[in-house]
Every structure is written in C-alpha cells, then in structure tokens.
Amino acid sequence: MVLQYIIPPIVGAVIGYITNDIAIKMLFHPRRAHYIGKHQIPFTPGLIPKEKARIAKSLGNMVSVKLLNGEVIAKTLTSEEVVLKLRERLYAIVDHYRNDTRTVDEFMLKFGEREDVDKKRQKVIRKSASYITDKITNANLGEVVGDIILKKAKEKLEGNFIARLLDTSIVTSFTADIARNIDDMVSENAYGVIYKMIENEADTIQSTGVNLLIEKIDYKIPDLIEDFITMYKKLVNENMQKIVSDLNIAGVIETQINNFSTVELETMILDVMNKELKAIVYLGALLGFLMGFINIALIRLN
C-alpha cells in the first residue's frame, strides 16, 4: 500500500533527472551530423555545434553593443577611480625620476636610437612652431597694433595744431599701411624665428639633468598633471567610439568563437554555467517527484 505512494514520485524524479540531463547533453552532442543513407538523423549535430556560427555572431553583437561599446569604455576609462589611479601613477613617475642625474637627452635615448630621437625632436619642434605661427598669424597683430597706434595718435593730436591740418583718413590710411606691413612681416618671418626659439629651448632642455628639470618645474607639476588628465579625458571621450569601431569587437569575438572547436566551446560554456546546468537537472528531478505526488492525488480524487 505504501509503495503506491512512494514509487510514482520516485519514478517521476528519475525520469525528470534523466530527461533534463539528456536534454543538456544534447545541446553539445553529437558534435557532428549523422546520416541513415542520405537522410540526416534529427537532432544531429547538437544544438550548439549546429548553431555555432549564429551564436558567435549574436554574442559578438551583444558584447559590442551592450557591454563593450565606445560609451561604456569611455565612461570606465574616465571614471573617478581610473582618473585617481592615473593621477597617483603620474605623481609616482615624477617622484621616481627626482634623483635621476641623466640629461634629458640621455633619458630620451632609453626609448630609441639617436636617429629616431632626433627625428621625433625635429617633428615636435616643427609642429610646435607651425601651431604657434598659425596662432600668431590668425591673431591679426597688424590690425591690433594699427588700432593702438591710431588710438594713441588721436589722443596725442587731439586739440593740436597739426591735427587740424591732417585729415582723419590720412592717419587711418597711415595706420592701415603699418598694419599690413606688420602682417606681412609676421607671415614671412614668424615661422623661422619661432622655430629657432623652440630649437634653442629644446637644446637647453635636452642638456639639462632630469632631476634639475623636475626641480625647475616642480611648482608647475600639479597643474601639468591636471592638464594631462584633462587632455586624456578629452581624447578618450572624443575618440573612443571610433577606436572601438575600428577594433571591430563584434567581428573579433565572432571569429574567435568560430575558431573554437566544439570541444573547446563546450568546455568554455560548462566552465561558466556548470553549476546552473546541474541545477536544471536537479530541478527536473524535483518537478518529476512533485508530478508523481500530483498524479497520485488526482487518481485518489477520481
């Protein structure tokens, strides 16, 4: 009599356990298609081997769109925690070189041969000179100086006998000529002068000891570090979307998964979800056990 109440739940539990276990194994097995004659046997290969390409594509798109998109990476790289670590690292680097007696030139040779260092030096000088020259040229110094001269001339001549003899247009024309000459002079000579100034300054810096250079600019270091961090944030926020797009994270992940063998893919999934998959098997046993009791209850009600 007791067996009538015990056997159905136990049988249900065994069936639930076995069916769920088989269902999970069928996700990965068989690993290739099997045929009877020309007809492919259903459920071969298993679901994951069969859909590996689609899974790889979907996973790549999900990661690149939802998890590792440009906005998420930029937000992470510019978070307070990362910026704090960056700031600490920059101060640590400065402290590390406070006692470095090598010249800046000797220090730079640590990162490349003489020819490479000289090429980079000239490149920096050229770019700096071009940048400053453009700023000066676009500042319309001639017009600024001309306006100052015109203003001063009017102040000096105001109420003067000469002012009555000179027409305002003459003074204006005179200052306009000065402005044009100044602009022409800046346009023709600014780059060469600025280049030479920067080159001389570069020579001085390169011959200075690293420790002496740090000592010389020590009071500026906090501001320089904050300027660097500001520039870092700007570069990350403005360029990360393009960088992520160029990296093609979705394509990389898709290719990597497609390159996995079925065994490697199964191992990877089981490493991540082994506990959850076992829980599904045990849940199947529990549901089977409960269904056995429910079946007995229904029979008894009838």
Backbone bond lengths (Angstrom), bond angles and torsions (degrees), N, CA, C in turn:
res aa  C-N    CA-C-N  psi(-1)  N-CA   C-N-CA  omega(-1)  CA-C   N-CA-C  phi
1 M - - - 1.467 - - 1.536 110.98 -
2 V 1.355 115.81 -42.83 1.452 120.73 -179.44 1.517 111.02 -64.59
3 L 1.370 115.27 -35.90 1.470 120.30 -179.06 1.521 111.91 -59.96
4 Q 1.334 116.51 -29.79 1.465 120.07 179.16 1.534 111.69 -61.19
5 Y 1.328 116.24 -28.92 1.451 121.42 -178.76 1.533 113.17 -94.63
6 I 1.333 115.81 -19.20 1.459 119.84 -175.90 1.530 112.49 -95.01
7 I 1.348 115.21 -43.65 1.468 119.48 -172.90 1.537 112.63 -62.50
8 P 1.351 120.91 -49.05 1.475 119.38 -178.33 1.536 114.18 -56.64
9 P 1.352 120.04 -46.01 1.471 118.39 177.31 1.527 113.11 -62.31
10 I 1.351 115.60 -39.47 1.468 118.56 -179.76 1.517 110.52 -65.70
11 V 1.354 116.09 -44.65 1.464 120.08 178.45 1.537 109.80 -61.39
12 G 1.350 116.46 -42.37 1.465 120.31 178.25 1.523 111.81 -61.46
13 A 1.336 116.18 -40.54 1.467 120.37 179.12 1.521 110.78 -64.30
14 V 1.344 116.82 -43.91 1.472 120.97 -179.81 1.526 110.52 -63.44
15 I 1.362 115.22 -44.47 1.469 119.32 179.76 1.532 110.65 -63.14
16 G 1.350 116.41 -45.10 1.473 120.24 179.49 1.520 111.82 -61.33
17 Y 1.324 115.92 -41.81 1.474 120.54 179.62 1.532 110.70 -63.54
18 I 1.353 115.56 -49.36 1.470 120.15 -175.60 1.526 111.55 -66.53
19 T 1.345 116.28 -43.68 1.469 118.48 -177.26 1.538 111.46 -65.21
20 N 1.334 117.19 -41.49 1.464 119.26 178.37 1.515 111.45 -67.44
21 D 1.331 116.37 -38.49 1.461 120.34 178.46 1.530 110.50 -63.28
22 I 1.348 115.08 -43.63 1.480 119.33 178.92 1.527 110.11 -65.39
23 A 1.343 116.48 -41.37 1.467 120.33 -179.09 1.523 111.02 -60.60
24 I 1.346 116.89 -41.42 1.465 120.44 179.24 1.517 110.72 -67.42
25 K 1.337 116.38 -42.36 1.467 119.28 178.56 1.527 111.20 -63.57
26 M 1.343 115.76 -32.71 1.465 119.54 -179.89 1.536 112.19 -71.40
27 L 1.338 116.38 -12.78 1.457 118.10 172.96 1.528 110.30 -63.30
28 F 1.324 116.80 -33.58 1.468 122.01 -174.45 1.537 113.31 -110.44
29 H 1.308 117.36 -20.74 1.464 120.79 -174.12 1.525 110.14 -124.26
30 P 1.325 117.43 149.99 1.467 125.77 -8.06 1.530 111.07 -69.40
31 R 1.309 115.34 160.16 1.460 119.81 -174.38 1.524 112.70 -84.13
32 R 1.295 116.84 -9.35 1.468 119.96 176.25 1.523 109.33 -143.32
33 A 1.313 115.41 165.63 1.465 120.42 -178.30 1.524 110.63 -72.91
34 H 1.337 116.38 144.41 1.471 122.38 175.50 1.525 108.10 -119.31
35 Y 1.315 114.70 148.68 1.468 120.17 -174.57 1.521 110.70 -129.40
36 I 1.333 114.43 148.82 1.461 121.80 166.07 1.517 105.14 -113.82
37 G 1.301 114.54 105.32 1.462 119.01 -170.80 1.510 109.10 65.78
38 K 1.335 116.59 -122.76 1.470 120.90 178.36 1.525 112.45 -96.63
39 H 1.321 116.02 -1.16 1.462 120.43 -174.27 1.531 110.76 -97.46
40 Q 1.336 115.25 126.73 1.462 120.16 179.42 1.520 110.09 -76.58
41 I 1.306 115.92 132.40 1.457 121.17 179.14 1.531 108.22 -70.40
42 P 1.342 116.80 132.68 1.471 119.47 -179.72 1.528 111.85 -57.36
43 F 1.318 114.43 150.70 1.477 123.16 178.32 1.527 113.22 64.51
44 T 1.338 115.70 19.97 1.465 118.89 172.46 1.532 107.49 -124.33
45 P 1.308 119.08 129.66 1.473 125.98 -3.32 1.523 111.12 -73.09
46 G 1.354 117.05 -179.41 1.455 121.40 177.76 1.513 111.24 -61.94
47 L 1.332 115.29 167.60 1.461 120.76 -172.99 1.530 111.96 -59.71
48 I 1.320 118.69 -46.37 1.466 121.15 -176.22 1.530 111.58 -69.67
49 P 1.347 120.45 -47.05 1.477 118.39 175.11 1.529 112.65 -58.50
50 K 1.330 115.44 -37.75 1.464 119.85 -178.22 1.523 111.55 -68.68
51 E 1.328 117.23 -38.21 1.466 122.04 -174.83 1.533 112.68 -104.78
52 K 1.330 117.31 19.85 1.457 120.30 -174.34 1.529 111.63 -57.39
53 A 1.321 117.89 -43.41 1.467 121.34 -178.28 1.524 111.07 -62.99
54 R 1.337 115.80 -43.30 1.478 119.54 179.86 1.523 110.59 -67.64
55 I 1.334 115.96 -41.33 1.467 120.22 178.91 1.526 110.14 -62.06
56 A 1.351 116.14 -42.60 1.463 121.04 -179.56 1.528 110.34 -61.38
57 K 1.325 116.34 -43.57 1.468 120.79 -179.23 1.529 110.74 -66.44
58 S 1.325 116.51 -45.30 1.466 121.01 -178.56 1.523 111.09 -64.97
59 L 1.337 116.24 -41.78 1.459 120.27 -179.83 1.526 110.67 -66.17
60 G 1.335 116.31 -41.67 1.464 120.26 177.64 1.513 111.88 -60.72
61 N 1.332 116.83 -44.99 1.466 120.79 179.12 1.520 111.68 -65.02
62 M 1.330 116.52 -40.71 1.460 120.21 -179.49 1.531 111.12 -63.45
63 V 1.337 116.08 -45.43 1.463 120.13 -178.66 1.531 110.73 -64.81
64 S 1.336 116.60 -44.93 1.466 120.02 -176.15 1.525 112.81 -72.28
65 V 1.323 117.31 -29.70 1.463 120.61 -177.77 1.524 111.95 -90.35
66 K 1.323 116.82 -42.55 1.464 120.68 -173.00 1.526 114.10 -98.65
67 L 1.344 117.47 -35.02 1.463 120.04 -170.60 1.526 113.70 -104.47
68 L 1.327 116.94 -45.37 1.462 120.24 -173.96 1.525 111.75 -122.79
69 N 1.322 116.78 46.34 1.465 119.19 176.11 1.529 109.41 -81.93
70 G 1.318 116.18 170.04 1.453 120.84 -175.96 1.516 113.06 -59.10
71 E 1.320 116.77 -39.47 1.467 120.78 -177.85 1.530 111.04 -65.04
72 V 1.329 116.26 -43.62 1.470 120.86 -179.26 1.526 110.63 -64.78
73 I 1.346 116.27 -45.80 1.464 120.27 -178.78 1.524 110.35 -65.28
74 A 1.339 116.99 -43.44 1.466 120.44 179.20 1.526 110.59 -62.11
75 K 1.323 116.66 -42.29 1.459 120.73 179.58 1.522 110.82 -63.16
76 T 1.333 116.42 -38.65 1.465 120.97 179.00 1.520 110.76 -67.77
77 L 1.337 116.18 -46.04 1.468 120.93 -176.51 1.527 113.06 -68.91
78 T 1.329 116.98 -21.61 1.471 119.91 179.98 1.524 111.69 -109.44
79 S 1.322 116.85 13.06 1.463 120.55 178.09 1.522 110.27 -66.50
80 E 1.317 116.33 159.99 1.469 121.44 -178.81 1.522 111.08 -58.69
81 E 1.327 116.33 -38.82 1.471 120.40 -178.48 1.524 111.13 -63.58
82 V 1.346 116.61 -46.88 1.464 120.65 -179.10 1.527 110.43 -67.24
83 V 1.340 116.99 -43.15 1.466 120.60 179.90 1.521 110.93 -62.95
84 L 1.333 116.84 -39.21 1.468 120.78 177.64 1.523 110.94 -61.62
85 K 1.344 116.55 -44.78 1.467 120.51 178.85 1.527 110.94 -65.24
86 L 1.341 116.46 -38.34 1.461 120.54 177.52 1.520 110.89 -63.15
87 R 1.328 115.94 -45.36 1.465 120.45 179.39 1.535 110.62 -61.14
88 E 1.327 116.78 -44.96 1.468 121.13 178.79 1.521 110.89 -61.73
89 R 1.325 116.01 -38.95 1.458 120.51 -179.26 1.525 111.20 -67.13
90 L 1.324 117.06 -39.83 1.464 120.94 179.65 1.528 110.93 -64.88
91 Y 1.327 116.35 -43.25 1.473 119.52 177.13 1.525 110.61 -64.06
92 A 1.338 116.54 -37.47 1.471 120.34 179.34 1.528 110.68 -65.17
93 I 1.337 116.61 -38.25 1.467 120.56 178.49 1.526 110.25 -64.16
94 V 1.340 116.03 -44.64 1.469 120.19 179.03 1.529 109.86 -60.51
95 D 1.330 117.14 -46.26 1.472 121.27 -179.46 1.527 111.19 -62.34
96 H 1.328 115.79 -35.41 1.467 120.42 -179.00 1.535 111.70 -62.90
97 Y 1.341 115.95 -34.04 1.475 119.62 -175.19 1.533 113.29 -99.54
98 R 1.320 117.59 8.72 1.466 119.77 -179.49 1.528 112.34 -64.15
99 N 1.323 117.49 -27.57 1.467 121.15 -178.63 1.528 112.48 -107.51
100 D 1.331 116.19 14.75 1.469 120.53 -179.39 1.531 109.24 -81.17
101 T 1.339 116.22 113.51 1.476 120.69 -175.92 1.529 113.11 -88.60
102 R 1.310 117.62 -2.54 1.467 119.15 176.20 1.528 110.31 -64.46
103 T 1.328 115.44 151.73 1.464 118.34 173.21 1.520 108.67 -72.94
104 V 1.319 115.57 161.52 1.467 119.96 178.14 1.523 109.74 -59.56
105 D 1.342 116.47 -36.77 1.463 120.90 179.23 1.528 110.46 -62.75
106 E 1.326 116.73 -45.80 1.468 120.83 178.43 1.523 110.47 -63.92
107 F 1.309 115.81 -38.17 1.462 120.38 178.51 1.530 110.76 -63.20
108 M 1.328 116.71 -42.63 1.470 121.09 -179.28 1.521 111.71 -64.37
109 L 1.328 117.12 -31.45 1.472 120.34 179.92 1.526 111.65 -66.75
110 K 1.320 116.41 -13.54 1.462 121.01 175.73 1.526 110.79 -65.47
111 F 1.334 115.99 -25.89 1.465 120.74 -174.21 1.531 113.35 -104.55
112 G 1.341 117.70 4.69 1.462 119.26 178.39 1.508 112.37 174.32
113 E 1.327 115.64 168.69 1.456 121.13 177.69 1.532 109.71 -72.04
114 R 1.342 115.29 164.59 1.454 121.34 -178.18 1.529 111.83 -53.55
115 E 1.331 116.50 -44.71 1.469 120.01 -178.11 1.527 111.01 -61.73
116 D 1.346 116.34 -42.23 1.465 120.21 179.69 1.526 111.22 -65.86
117 V 1.331 115.97 -42.11 1.468 120.34 -179.96 1.523 110.43 -62.63
118 D 1.325 116.25 -43.96 1.469 120.24 -179.74 1.530 111.60 -65.01
119 K 1.328 116.27 -39.11 1.465 119.75 178.89 1.530 110.71 -64.29
120 K 1.314 116.39 -43.57 1.465 120.26 -179.98 1.531 110.10 -66.56
121 R 1.342 116.06 -38.21 1.464 120.72 177.87 1.516 110.70 -59.87
122 Q 1.338 116.72 -49.22 1.458 120.80 -179.92 1.521 111.73 -63.78
123 K 1.321 115.77 -36.16 1.468 119.88 179.53 1.529 110.31 -64.34
124 V 1.338 116.14 -43.94 1.460 120.70 179.12 1.528 110.44 -63.89
125 I 1.335 116.46 -43.09 1.468 120.56 179.99 1.524 110.39 -62.35
126 R 1.335 116.42 -46.62 1.473 120.65 -179.07 1.530 110.81 -60.82
127 K 1.325 116.41 -47.36 1.466 119.82 -178.47 1.522 111.40 -64.33
128 S 1.343 115.85 -40.90 1.468 119.94 179.55 1.520 110.61 -64.94
129 A 1.331 116.47 -44.46 1.465 120.94 -179.98 1.533 110.72 -63.60
130 S 1.339 116.18 -41.79 1.469 119.91 179.41 1.524 110.96 -64.76
131 Y 1.328 115.97 -41.59 1.466 120.36 -178.79 1.528 110.80 -63.74
132 I 1.333 115.89 -48.03 1.477 119.87 -179.06 1.523 110.66 -66.31
133 T 1.342 116.86 -40.44 1.473 120.85 178.87 1.520 110.90 -60.75
134 D 1.322 116.80 -44.27 1.470 120.54 178.33 1.524 111.21 -60.61
135 K 1.328 115.39 -42.28 1.465 119.03 179.82 1.532 111.00 -62.77
136 I 1.339 115.02 -44.13 1.470 119.28 -179.23 1.525 110.88 -67.38
137 T 1.326 116.90 -43.30 1.465 121.61 -179.13 1.524 111.01 -62.43
138 N 1.334 115.80 -42.38 1.470 120.05 -178.41 1.522 112.94 -77.42
139 A 1.337 116.40 -7.45 1.468 119.62 -179.43 1.530 112.29 -80.38
140 N 1.365 117.05 -6.85 1.475 121.30 -179.76 1.533 111.96 52.37
141 L 1.330 114.63 54.45 1.457 119.61 -177.78 1.525 112.31 -59.56
142 G 1.335 114.99 -36.39 1.461 118.53 179.85 1.511 111.53 -59.02
143 E 1.321 116.16 -44.69 1.462 120.29 179.93 1.520 111.17 -64.88
144 V 1.356 115.45 -40.99 1.469 119.87 179.42 1.521 110.61 -62.52
145 V 1.356 115.30 -48.67 1.468 119.90 179.78 1.530 110.53 -63.20
146 G 1.346 116.33 -41.61 1.466 120.73 179.08 1.512 111.81 -59.95
147 D 1.330 116.77 -42.33 1.463 120.83 178.87 1.524 110.99 -63.68
148 I 1.343 115.61 -39.97 1.469 119.45 179.35 1.525 110.35 -65.03
149 I 1.336 115.77 -44.99 1.471 120.18 178.96 1.526 110.99 -61.12
150 L 1.332 115.38 -44.40 1.466 120.03 -179.69 1.527 110.66 -61.58
151 K 1.324 116.21 -43.03 1.453 120.77 -179.84 1.528 110.94 -63.61
152 K 1.345 115.12 -46.61 1.465 120.05 -179.81 1.540 111.21 -64.34
153 A 1.337 115.38 -39.80 1.463 119.79 179.98 1.518 110.93 -62.76
154 K 1.309 116.28 -43.56 1.465 120.16 179.43 1.523 110.86 -63.30
155 E 1.357 115.74 -39.48 1.468 119.34 179.17 1.526 111.23 -65.12
156 K 1.337 116.29 -41.68 1.463 120.56 -178.14 1.528 112.60 -70.07
157 L 1.332 114.78 -36.84 1.461 119.36 -173.82 1.517 113.63 -91.17
158 E 1.328 115.48 -6.69 1.462 118.79 -175.66 1.541 110.18 -60.51
159 G 1.305 115.57 123.69 1.461 120.80 -179.92 1.507 113.73 77.28
160 N 1.334 116.96 1.77 1.463 121.53 -178.06 1.525 109.85 -84.99
161 F 1.333 115.49 152.52 1.467 120.76 178.44 1.529 111.29 -59.54
162 I 1.345 115.88 -39.13 1.483 120.22 -179.06 1.519 110.55 -64.29
163 A 1.341 115.88 -36.22 1.464 119.85 -179.48 1.514 111.67 -60.59
164 R 1.345 117.25 -30.91 1.459 119.87 179.03 1.519 111.80 -71.90
165 L 1.344 114.47 -27.00 1.464 119.02 -179.27 1.531 112.51 -82.21
166 L 1.337 114.52 -29.50 1.474 119.03 -176.38 1.521 110.46 -93.09
167 D 1.294 114.70 134.44 1.460 120.61 174.03 1.527 108.61 -79.92
168 T 1.322 116.22 143.46 1.482 120.11 179.95 1.517 111.66 -56.54
169 S 1.316 117.16 -36.56 1.468 121.15 -179.26 1.518 111.60 -62.79
170 I 1.342 116.26 -30.51 1.466 119.73 179.77 1.528 109.79 -66.89
171 V 1.360 115.83 -46.24 1.469 120.75 178.64 1.527 110.17 -62.84
172 T 1.326 115.52 -43.00 1.468 120.31 179.81 1.521 110.48 -61.57
173 S 1.333 116.35 -44.56 1.462 120.96 179.17 1.522 110.65 -62.88
174 F 1.325 116.04 -39.56 1.457 121.22 179.92 1.540 111.14 -62.54
175 T 1.337 116.53 -46.22 1.465 120.40 179.86 1.525 111.42 -68.79
176 A 1.346 116.56 -31.46 1.464 120.16 177.46 1.528 110.56 -65.06
177 D 1.353 115.48 -39.22 1.470 120.07 176.38 1.526 110.69 -63.18
178 I 1.317 116.59 -41.42 1.462 120.37 178.21 1.535 110.20 -62.23
179 A 1.334 115.66 -43.32 1.469 120.94 -179.63 1.519 110.50 -59.82
180 R 1.352 116.25 -45.76 1.470 119.80 -179.72 1.522 110.74 -62.81
181 N 1.331 116.08 -42.07 1.466 119.93 -179.56 1.526 111.62 -63.84
182 I 1.322 115.07 -39.72 1.474 119.10 178.70 1.526 109.94 -65.50
183 D 1.340 117.21 -44.45 1.467 120.85 179.27 1.528 110.78 -61.83
184 D 1.338 116.43 -42.03 1.472 120.00 178.46 1.528 111.07 -63.61
185 M 1.330 115.37 -41.80 1.463 119.99 -179.63 1.529 110.62 -64.13
186 V 1.329 116.43 -42.91 1.468 121.05 178.88 1.520 110.23 -63.65
187 S 1.329 115.53 -44.77 1.463 120.25 -178.95 1.526 112.06 -62.07
188 E 1.326 116.46 -38.09 1.470 120.61 -176.23 1.530 113.05 -81.88
189 N 1.312 117.62 -34.42 1.468 119.77 -168.78 1.522 115.35 -116.18
190 A 1.334 118.14 -14.94 1.468 119.87 -171.90 1.529 112.17 -59.94
191 Y 1.339 116.28 -47.27 1.467 118.62 -174.91 1.532 111.02 -59.38
192 G 1.323 116.68 -47.38 1.459 120.18 -178.23 1.517 112.41 -61.80
193 V 1.342 115.58 -43.62 1.467 119.98 -180.00 1.528 110.81 -64.85
194 I 1.327 115.56 -47.06 1.465 120.40 -178.59 1.529 110.66 -65.54
195 Y 1.333 116.57 -41.12 1.471 120.32 178.47 1.527 109.90 -57.92
196 K 1.347 116.15 -46.15 1.466 120.47 -177.85 1.523 110.33 -64.51
197 M 1.322 117.46 -40.09 1.465 120.96 179.85 1.525 110.68 -63.41
198 I 1.313 116.46 -45.09 1.472 120.43 -179.64 1.523 110.27 -66.73
199 E 1.335 116.06 -40.22 1.464 120.04 179.29 1.527 110.47 -61.53
200 N 1.331 117.59 -44.15 1.464 121.03 178.63 1.521 111.33 -62.91
201 E 1.336 114.99 -41.09 1.464 119.39 178.69 1.526 110.69 -65.39
202 A 1.346 116.35 -38.25 1.467 121.08 178.17 1.527 110.61 -63.68
203 D 1.347 116.60 -40.85 1.473 120.79 177.13 1.524 110.80 -59.97
204 T 1.319 115.47 -43.74 1.467 120.51 -179.75 1.524 110.87 -63.20
205 I 1.328 115.33 -45.46 1.467 119.99 -178.89 1.531 110.55 -64.27
206 Q 1.337 117.01 -44.12 1.468 120.39 -177.38 1.523 112.42 -63.99
207 S 1.308 117.33 -28.97 1.471 119.97 -179.14 1.530 112.31 -88.63
208 T 1.340 116.61 -2.43 1.461 121.31 -179.26 1.528 109.68 -88.70
209 G 1.314 116.78 144.75 1.458 120.57 175.80 1.514 111.15 -66.12
210 V 1.322 115.56 146.36 1.472 119.52 -179.89 1.523 110.15 -58.81
211 N 1.347 116.48 -43.90 1.458 120.01 -179.61 1.532 111.99 -63.85
212 L 1.339 115.88 -39.15 1.470 119.92 179.40 1.526 111.48 -69.00
213 L 1.337 116.05 -36.88 1.467 119.89 178.30 1.529 110.26 -64.55
214 I 1.338 116.00 -43.91 1.467 119.86 178.36 1.525 110.54 -62.83
215 E 1.330 115.20 -41.48 1.465 119.74 178.84 1.529 111.23 -62.85
216 K 1.329 115.32 -38.09 1.465 120.91 -177.98 1.527 112.00 -67.40
217 I 1.329 116.11 -38.12 1.473 119.92 -176.19 1.531 111.66 -105.40
218 D 1.332 116.55 14.77 1.470 120.65 -173.84 1.527 112.29 -54.18
219 Y 1.315 117.15 -41.74 1.464 120.36 -177.68 1.528 112.36 -68.22
220 K 1.347 115.93 -18.52 1.468 120.11 -179.82 1.528 112.77 -92.58
221 I 1.340 116.34 -13.32 1.466 119.91 -172.21 1.529 113.42 -57.02
222 P 1.349 120.00 -45.88 1.474 118.54 177.58 1.524 112.90 -56.03
223 D 1.340 116.61 -44.51 1.471 119.97 179.17 1.527 111.22 -66.36
224 L 1.343 116.67 -39.61 1.469 120.29 179.21 1.521 110.81 -63.57
225 I 1.320 116.43 -41.08 1.471 120.35 179.25 1.521 110.53 -65.49
226 E 1.339 116.99 -42.68 1.466 119.66 178.61 1.524 111.29 -66.06
227 D 1.335 117.02 -36.96 1.470 120.69 175.62 1.526 110.49 -63.34
228 F 1.335 116.05 -40.78 1.470 120.35 178.57 1.524 110.47 -63.60
229 I 1.322 116.63 -42.29 1.467 120.46 -179.76 1.526 110.26 -65.43
230 T 1.316 116.54 -41.00 1.474 120.50 177.17 1.520 110.62 -60.69
231 M 1.336 115.99 -44.96 1.461 120.70 178.53 1.525 110.52 -64.03
232 Y 1.333 116.49 -40.34 1.476 121.81 178.37 1.525 110.46 -59.53
233 K 1.332 116.67 -47.91 1.463 120.18 179.45 1.526 111.37 -60.94
234 K 1.331 115.47 -43.09 1.465 119.85 -179.17 1.521 111.00 -63.12
235 L 1.326 116.91 -44.82 1.463 121.19 -179.52 1.528 110.79 -63.42
236 V 1.334 116.15 -41.94 1.467 119.88 179.98 1.522 110.33 -64.46
237 N 1.322 117.04 -49.91 1.469 120.85 -176.90 1.524 112.74 -65.07
238 E 1.333 116.76 -34.42 1.464 119.80 -176.48 1.524 113.03 -84.09
239 N 1.331 117.63 -24.82 1.468 119.44 -171.24 1.523 115.40 -117.31
240 M 1.343 118.03 -11.26 1.459 119.34 -173.38 1.521 112.36 -63.64
241 Q 1.345 116.96 -37.63 1.460 119.46 -179.48 1.530 110.28 -60.31
242 K 1.316 116.88 -43.20 1.466 121.07 179.86 1.527 110.62 -69.06
243 I 1.339 116.48 -39.88 1.467 120.15 179.81 1.516 110.28 -61.35
244 V 1.343 116.23 -46.13 1.462 120.65 -179.88 1.520 110.41 -63.58
245 S 1.343 115.53 -39.91 1.465 119.78 178.13 1.530 110.89 -62.76
246 D 1.332 115.88 -42.80 1.468 119.89 179.42 1.534 111.78 -67.10
247 L 1.334 116.09 -33.38 1.465 119.58 179.47 1.529 111.77 -68.81
248 N 1.343 116.08 -27.16 1.464 121.47 179.76 1.532 110.65 53.08
249 I 1.332 115.15 61.20 1.458 121.22 -177.30 1.520 111.40 -57.79
250 A 1.325 116.65 -40.56 1.472 120.28 179.77 1.522 110.66 -59.21
251 G 1.337 115.87 -45.04 1.465 119.65 179.92 1.513 112.64 -65.97
252 V 1.339 116.35 -38.34 1.469 120.51 179.67 1.523 110.37 -63.64
253 I 1.337 116.78 -47.08 1.464 121.09 -179.63 1.522 110.61 -64.32
254 E 1.332 116.29 -43.33 1.470 120.00 178.84 1.523 111.05 -59.65
255 T 1.315 116.53 -45.57 1.471 120.62 -179.95 1.525 111.08 -63.36
256 Q 1.349 116.36 -43.18 1.463 120.55 -178.46 1.529 111.09 -62.21
257 I 1.327 116.43 -45.52 1.463 119.53 -179.15 1.518 110.74 -66.68
258 N 1.320 116.92 -40.29 1.468 119.45 178.10 1.525 112.06 -64.79
259 N 1.338 116.13 -27.25 1.464 119.90 179.25 1.526 112.67 -80.34
260 F 1.349 116.34 -14.67 1.461 118.95 176.60 1.528 109.54 -69.14
261 S 1.314 115.74 141.38 1.463 118.87 170.01 1.520 107.57 -73.51
262 T 1.336 117.08 163.57 1.464 120.40 179.63 1.522 110.92 -60.72
263 V 1.333 116.47 -35.97 1.471 120.77 178.86 1.521 110.13 -64.74
264 E 1.335 117.24 -44.60 1.467 121.29 179.55 1.525 110.88 -63.89
265 L 1.331 116.33 -40.86 1.458 120.29 179.68 1.523 110.83 -65.18
266 E 1.335 116.42 -42.38 1.461 120.60 178.07 1.527 110.63 -62.16
267 T 1.328 116.22 -45.16 1.470 120.50 179.50 1.517 111.27 -60.61
268 M 1.334 116.16 -42.66 1.466 121.11 -179.22 1.525 111.03 -62.95
269 I 1.334 116.69 -45.88 1.465 120.64 -178.99 1.519 110.86 -65.92
270 L 1.345 116.31 -41.80 1.461 119.79 179.76 1.517 111.87 -67.01
271 D 1.331 116.76 -33.54 1.469 119.56 177.17 1.523 111.02 -62.54
272 V 1.342 115.56 -35.66 1.460 120.64 -177.36 1.531 111.22 -83.74
273 M 1.347 117.41 -39.66 1.462 121.10 -169.07 1.521 114.40 -119.32
274 N 1.324 117.91 16.22 1.466 120.11 -176.17 1.529 111.68 -57.87
275 K 1.337 116.51 -44.45 1.463 120.96 -179.24 1.530 110.91 -63.11
276 E 1.328 116.24 -42.54 1.471 120.28 -178.64 1.528 111.54 -68.61
277 L 1.335 116.64 -39.08 1.470 120.12 179.53 1.523 111.12 -67.10
278 K 1.332 116.98 -38.07 1.468 119.68 175.97 1.524 110.68 -64.77
279 A 1.341 115.62 -36.65 1.463 119.49 178.55 1.521 110.77 -62.84
280 I 1.337 116.81 -35.75 1.462 120.70 177.93 1.523 110.46 -64.65
281 V 1.339 116.15 -40.88 1.470 120.61 178.38 1.526 110.15 -62.24
282 Y 1.337 116.45 -46.43 1.468 120.27 -179.44 1.523 111.05 -67.43
283 L 1.322 116.06 -33.43 1.463 119.96 177.34 1.528 109.97 -65.52
284 G 1.329 115.92 -37.39 1.463 119.91 176.11 1.528 111.33 -60.90
285 A 1.349 116.13 -40.96 1.463 120.24 178.31 1.527 110.41 -64.74
286 L 1.344 116.41 -42.46 1.460 120.47 -179.76 1.523 111.16 -64.08
287 L 1.346 116.84 -44.39 1.465 120.12 179.29 1.527 111.21 -64.02
288 G 1.350 115.67 -39.63 1.467 119.32 177.09 1.520 111.75 -62.48
289 F 1.333 115.10 -40.07 1.454 120.83 178.47 1.530 110.44 -62.56
290 L 1.336 116.69 -45.36 1.466 120.96 179.47 1.515 111.66 -66.52
291 M 1.330 116.32 -38.70 1.468 119.74 178.89 1.519 110.72 -62.85
292 G 1.366 115.94 -34.20 1.471 119.38 176.76 1.516 111.17 -62.16
293 F 1.337 117.48 -43.74 1.468 120.87 177.98 1.519 111.03 -65.17
294 I 1.354 115.85 -42.42 1.473 119.33 179.66 1.523 110.11 -62.12
295 N 1.328 117.22 -39.54 1.459 121.33 179.15 1.515 111.05 -62.01
296 I 1.357 117.36 -40.80 1.468 121.20 178.43 1.521 109.95 -65.23
297 A 1.337 115.40 -41.87 1.470 120.09 -179.10 1.512 110.56 -62.18
298 L 1.315 117.08 -41.75 1.475 120.04 -179.75 1.522 110.86 -66.10
299 I 1.332 116.39 -39.42 1.467 119.97 179.71 1.518 109.74 -64.59
300 R 1.335 115.77 -42.48 1.466 119.69 -179.53 1.524 111.23 -65.21
301 L 1.348 117.30 -35.72 1.474 119.64 179.02 1.502 111.49 -66.66
302 N 1.340 116.36 -33.28 1.459 119.70 179.01 1.528 110.83 -75.09
